Amino acid sequence: MKTIALAGTFDSKGKEYLYVKELIESLGFNTFTIHTGVFTPAFEPDVSNAEVAAAAREDIQEIAAKRDRANATAVLAKGMEVLLPKLYEEGKFDGVLSFGGTGGSSIVTTGMRALPIGVPKVMVSTVASGNTEPYVGTSDIMMIPSVVDVAGLNVISTKIFANAVFAIAGMLNFENKTIEKKKPLIAATMFGVTTPCINQAKDFLEAKGYEVLIFHATGVGGRTMENLIANGFIDGVLDITTTEWADELIGGVLKAGPHRLEAASKKQIPQVVSVGAIDMVNFGPFDSVPHKFVGRKFYKHNPTVTLMRTSVEENKQIGEVIAEKLTLAKGYTALFLPLKGLSGLDVEGQPFYGLEEDNMLFDTLREKVDQHKVEMIEINADINSEEFALASAKKLIELIENKARDNDYVTETRNIESF
């Protein structure tokens, strides 16, 4: 019999959680209850709020006495981040379900994000129809809009609660029984203007027995890929589209954060890196572009997306950051430069074609990249050409095979030394 963890504020929403608890148990599941509220719960939980606070090295009585909502939320969220994965590792539950507003959602999703990918995680929330990135992050949390506030049992809320219960019950009852041979996983980054490159590389890699996961370089896509690499899911990286650094440095809307382009180097995962779509910075509708960029070269990709051409000085800055990130590499890394264009818009005859801008980027990388650690390969073609796509895919396979041979050699040497 599988167990569903029910986590939430049992002080302010005790009646609602008891309803959900009884429904879960009526379906034949066990429940494991975790109280994340500040005050006395409406029923006795399996894990108290004192235990949650203690996981964050805080005292729940002191938190309650302060009556500081922001502080309480931060402490309990930290406690859930520490405690929830620990309880999962101990086999206390198989999936986790929660209901809440902004505070309750923030507390429990912090813990959910710390669970492994694939563990069922369902959050019914008043903020599920808005910007969910602060709650979901790079995890696989399923968020369901509560429609009405999570306060009281009525014709709407009970239907939403029941649907959430049936959703997580389905996840736990039905498992993929198909036995598939595990293929080495490749992570690849793509943008609309680098799609032809990735599609050609993907077809080549899959024909060679690899499985390719494509991440859209929209900020959260880059962060998600970095997270999967850091957690050991990925065998090779085809990081063709590093455009998120343009947004990070210049002020666009698709930022991936300051740790983009680090995980593969730190984990020594074979990687082929390029400069795809660094010719552009992304904004929303044209009237949302900051006033300081008046007079720059723009391209209206669609009514909700405006692209701005990066300047010579900005390309120098981006090149310096990419070079700095690649200093973390200890081998198994190649940097590919497409000398005739960084994207579908940066080729002769297209709106962002710019030799001066691109040459500054290339020259900066030639100067700053440590070529003792990183192999630099220049291709006299644009990034979407077949020549570039296949060369980058072949190089990635070569790096993966080199690492495998090195690992075999180390293992064999250690075995000999053990005699």
C-alpha positions in Angstrom: 0.0 0.0 0.0 1.5 3.3 -1.1 1.6 6.4 1.1 0.8 10.0 0.2 2.4 12.7 2.3 -0.1 15.5 3.1 1.8 18.6 4.0 0.3 22.0 5.0 -1.0 24.4 7.6 -3.2 22.2 9.7 -3.9 25.1 12.1 -5.6 27.4 9.6 -6.8 24.8 7.2 -7.4 21.8 9.4 -11.0 21.1 8.2 -9.9 21.1 4.6 -6.9 18.8 5.2 -9.0 16.4 7.2 -11.4 16.2 4.2 -8.5 15.4 1.8 -7.0 12.9 4.3 -10.2 10.9 4.5 -10.6 11.0 0.7 -7.1 9.7 0.2 -7.6 6.9 2.7 -10.9 5.9 1.1 -9.0 5.2 -2.1 -6.8 2.7 -0.3 -3.7 4.8 0.4 -2.0 5.5 3.6 -1.4 9.2 4.6 1.6 10.7 6.2 0.8 14.2 7.6 3.3 17.0 8.0 2.2 20.2 9.8 3.8 23.4 8.4 1.7 26.0 10.2 2.9 28.1 13.1 0.2 27.3 15.7 -1.6 24.3 17.2 -3.0 21.9 14.5 -6.6 20.9 14.2 -5.5 17.2 14.4 -2.4 15.3 15.5 0.1 15.1 12.6 2.8 12.5 12.0 5.4 15.3 11.8 4.9 18.4 14.0 5.7 21.9 13.1 8.3 21.8 15.9 10.1 19.1 14.0 10.0 21.1 10.8 11.3 24.2 12.5 14.0 22.1 14.2 15.3 21.0 10.8 16.1 24.6 10.2 17.7 24.9 13.7 14.9 27.1 15.0 12.3 26.8 17.8 8.7 26.9 16.9 7.6 28.5 20.2 10.0 31.4 19.6 8.7 31.7 16.0 5.1 31.8 17.2 5.8 34.3 19.9 7.3 36.8 17.3 4.2 36.7 15.2 6.3 37.6 12.2 4.7 36.0 9.2 7.7 36.5 6.8 10.2 35.1 9.3 7.9 32.1 10.0 7.5 31.3 6.3 11.2 31.5 5.7 12.1 29.2 8.6 9.4 26.6 7.9 10.3 26.6 4.2 14.0 26.0 5.1 12.9 23.2 7.5 10.9 21.5 4.7 13.8 21.8 2.3 15.9 19.8 4.8 13.3 17.5 6.2 11.1 16.4 3.3 13.9 14.7 1.2 15.2 13.0 4.4 11.7 11.6 5.1 11.4 10.4 1.5 14.8 8.6 1.8 13.5 6.9 4.9 10.6 5.5 2.9 7.9 7.5 4.8 6.0 8.4 1.6 5.8 7.8 -2.1 4.3 11.2 -3.3 3.4 14.5 -1.7 0.3 16.6 -1.9 -0.4 20.1 -0.5 -2.9 23.0 -0.7 -2.3 26.6 0.1 -2.1 30.3 -0.6 1.1 32.2 -1.2 2.7 31.4 2.2 1.6 27.8 2.3 2.7 27.2 -1.3 6.0 28.8 -0.6 6.7 26.6 2.4 5.8 23.2 0.9 7.1 23.7 -2.6 10.5 24.6 -1.2 10.6 21.1 0.2 9.1 19.6 -3.0 11.9 21.1 -5.1 14.4 19.2 -2.9 12.9 15.8 -3.8 14.2 13.8 -6.8 12.6 14.3 -10.2 9.9 11.7 -10.8 8.6 11.7 -7.2 4.9 12.8 -7.6 4.5 16.3 -6.3 1.1 18.1 -6.5 0.5 21.6 -5.2 -3.0 23.1 -5.3 -2.5 26.9 -5.0 -4.2 30.2 -5.3 -1.1 31.4 -7.3 -1.0 28.5 -9.8 -2.4 30.6 -12.6 0.2 33.3 -12.3 4.0 33.2 -12.3 4.8 29.8 -10.9 8.5 29.9 -11.5 9.3 30.9 -7.8 7.4 27.8 -6.7 8.3 25.2 -9.3 11.9 26.3 -10.1 13.6 23.6 -12.1 11.6 20.7 -10.5 8.6 18.7 -11.8 6.0 20.0 -9.4 2.4 19.9 -10.8 0.6 23.0 -9.8 -3.2 23.1 -9.9 -5.2 26.4 -9.6 -7.4 26.3 -6.6 -10.0 28.6 -8.4 -11.3 29.7 -5.0 -9.3 30.3 -1.9 -8.2 27.3 0.0 -10.5 28.2 2.8 -13.6 26.2 3.5 -15.4 23.2 1.9 -17.8 24.2 -0.9 -19.0 23.0 -4.3 -15.9 24.3 -6.0 -13.1 23.6 -3.5 -14.2 20.0 -2.8 -14.2 19.3 -6.6 -10.7 20.8 -7.0 -9.4 19.0 -3.9 -10.8 15.7 -5.2 -9.3 16.2 -8.6 -5.9 16.8 -7.0 -6.2 13.6 -4.9 -7.2 11.6 -8.0 -4.3 13.1 -9.9 -1.6 12.0 -7.4 -3.4 8.6 -6.9 -3.1 8.0 -10.6 0.6 8.9 -10.6 1.1 6.3 -7.8 -1.2 3.6 -9.2 0.0 3.6 -12.7 3.7 3.0 -13.6 5.4 2.8 -16.9 6.1 -1.0 -17.3 7.8 -0.6 -20.7 11.4 -1.9 -20.4 13.6 0.2 -22.5 17.3 -0.1 -23.0 19.0 2.8 -21.3 20.7 5.1 -23.8 23.4 7.7 -22.9 21.6 11.0 -22.3 22.7 14.2 -24.2 21.4 17.6 -23.1 21.2 20.1 -25.9 20.2 23.8 -25.9 18.0 25.3 -28.6 16.3 28.5 -29.6 14.1 29.1 -32.6 17.0 30.7 -34.4 19.3 27.7 -33.8 16.6 24.9 -34.3 18.1 23.7 -37.7 21.4 23.1 -36.0 20.0 21.1 -33.1 17.6 19.1 -35.2 20.5 17.9 -37.5 22.8 17.2 -34.5 19.9 15.4 -32.7 19.2 13.1 -35.7 22.9 12.2 -36.0 23.3 11.5 -32.3 20.1 9.4 -32.1 21.3 7.4 -35.1 24.5 6.6 -33.1 22.5 5.3 -30.1 22.2 8.4 -27.9 19.0 10.0 -26.5 18.8 13.7 -26.8 17.0 16.0 -24.3 16.4 19.5 -25.8 16.1 22.5 -23.5 14.7 25.8 -24.7 17.2 28.5 -23.8 14.6 30.7 -22.1 16.2 31.1 -18.7 14.3 28.3 -16.8 15.4 26.0 -19.6 19.1 26.6 -19.0 18.7 26.4 -15.2 16.8 23.1 -15.5 19.5 21.6 -17.7 22.2 22.7 -15.3 20.3 21.1 -12.5 20.0 17.8 -14.3 23.7 17.8 -15.1 24.6 18.6 -11.5 22.4 15.7 -10.3 24.1 13.2 -12.6 21.4 12.5 -15.2 23.4 13.7 -18.2 26.2 11.9 -20.1 27.1 14.6 -22.6 26.2 18.3 -23.3 25.6 20.0 -26.6 25.4 23.5 -25.3 25.0 25.2 -28.7 22.7 28.0 -27.6 24.2 30.1 -24.8 22.1 33.1 -25.5 20.9 33.3 -21.9 24.2 35.0 -21.1 23.2 37.9 -23.3 20.1 38.4 -21.3 21.8 37.9 -18.0 24.5 40.6 -18.7 22.5 43.1 -20.7 19.1 43.0 -19.0 16.9 40.8 -21.1 14.0 38.7 -19.8 15.4 35.2 -20.4 18.1 35.1 -17.7 19.4 31.8 -16.4 21.3 33.1 -13.5 25.0 33.5 -12.7 25.8 29.8 -12.6 24.8 29.0 -16.2 27.6 27.1 -18.0 29.1 25.6 -14.9 27.7 22.2 -14.1 29.2 20.2 -16.9 32.7 21.5 -16.2 32.4 20.9 -12.5 31.1 17.3 -13.1 33.6 16.7 -15.9 30.8 15.8 -18.2 31.9 15.9 -21.9 30.6 19.1 -23.5 30.6 21.0 -26.8 29.8 24.6 -26.2 29.0 27.3 -28.8 27.7 30.9 -29.0 24.3 30.3 -30.5 21.9 33.3 -30.5 24.4 35.5 -28.6 23.6 38.1 -31.3 20.3 38.9 -29.5 18.8 40.0 -26.2 15.2 39.1 -25.5 12.4 41.4 -24.3 8.6 41.3 -24.2 6.3 43.4 -26.4 8.1 46.3 -28.1 6.7 48.9 -25.7 8.2 47.0 -22.7 11.8 47.5 -23.9 13.6 49.7 -21.4 14.0 53.3 -22.5 17.8 53.2 -22.2 17.9 51.0 -25.3 16.2 53.6 -27.6 18.0 53.7 -30.9 19.3 50.2 -30.9 18.6 47.6 -33.7 15.4 45.6 -32.9 13.5 42.7 -34.5 9.9 42.1 -33.7 9.9 38.3 -33.5 6.1 38.3 -32.7 3.7 40.6 -30.8 5.0 39.4 -27.4 8.7 39.0 -28.2 11.2 41.7 -29.2 14.8 41.0 -30.0 17.7 43.5 -29.7 21.0 43.1 -31.5 24.0 42.8 -29.2 26.6 45.5 -29.6 30.4 45.2 -30.1 31.1 46.1 -26.5 28.4 43.7 -25.2 29.9 40.9 -27.3 33.2 41.5 -25.7 31.6 41.3 -22.3 29.8 38.1 -23.1 32.9 36.5 -24.5 34.8 37.3 -21.3 32.1 35.6 -19.2 32.0 32.5 -21.3 35.8 32.2 -21.2 35.7 32.6 -17.4 33.1 29.9 -17.0 35.0 27.5 -19.3 38.1 27.9 -17.0 36.2 25.5 -14.7 36.7 22.7 -17.3 39.3 20.1 -16.7 39.1 18.5 -20.1 36.4 16.8 -22.3 35.4 20.3 -23.5 35.3 21.9 -26.9 34.2 25.4 -27.9 32.9 25.7 -31.5 32.8 29.1 -33.3 30.5 29.5 -36.3 32.4 32.2 -38.2 29.6 33.0 -40.6 26.8 33.6 -38.2 25.5 32.9 -34.6 21.8 32.4 -35.5 19.3 32.4 -38.2 19.1 36.2 -38.0 22.9 36.7 -38.0 23.7 35.6 -41.5 24.3 37.7 -44.6 21.1 39.4 -45.7 19.3 38.9 -42.3 18.5 41.7 -39.8 21.2 41.0 -37.2 24.1 40.2 -39.5 27.1 41.9 -38.0 30.7 41.0 -38.8 32.1 43.6 -36.4 30.0 42.4 -33.4 30.7 38.7 -34.1 34.4 39.3 -34.7 34.7 41.0 -31.3 33.1 37.9 -29.7 35.4 35.5 -31.5 38.5 37.6 -30.8 37.7 37.8 -27.1 37.2 34.1 -26.8 40.4 33.4 -28.7 42.3 35.6 -26.3 40.6 34.6 -23.0 39.8 30.9 -23.3 42.5 28.6 -21.8 43.1 26.4 -24.8 45.1 23.9 -22.6 41.7 23.0 -21.0 39.3 23.8 -23.9 39.7 22.7 -27.5 38.7 25.6 -29.7 37.3 24.7 -33.2 36.4 27.3 -35.8 34.0 26.4 -38.5 33.8 28.6 -41.6 30.0 28.3 -41.8 27.0 29.6 -39.9 25.6 27.8 -36.9 22.7 26.2 -38.7 24.7 24.7 -41.5 25.0 20.9 -41.8 28.7 21.3 -41.6 28.6 22.9 -38.2 25.8 20.7 -36.8 27.5 17.4 -37.7 31.0 18.6 -36.6 29.7 19.5 -33.2 27.8 16.2 -32.8 30.8 14.2 -33.9 33.1 16.0 -31.5 30.7 15.4 -28.6 30.7 11.7 -29.3 34.5 11.7 -29.5 34.7 13.5 -26.1 32.3 11.0 -24.5 34.3 8.0 -25.9 37.6 9.6 -24.7 36.2 9.9 -21.2 34.9 6.3 -21.2 38.4 5.1 -22.2 40.1 7.2 -19.5 37.7 5.8 -16.9 38.3 2.3 -18.0 42.1 2.9 -17.9 41.8 4.3 -14.3 39.7 1.4 -13.2 42.1 -1.2 -14.7 45.1 0.5 -13.1 43.4 0.5 -9.7 42.6 -3.2 -10.1 46.2 -4.0 -10.9 47.5 -2.0 -8.0 45.1 -3.8 -5.6 46.9 -7.1 -6.2 
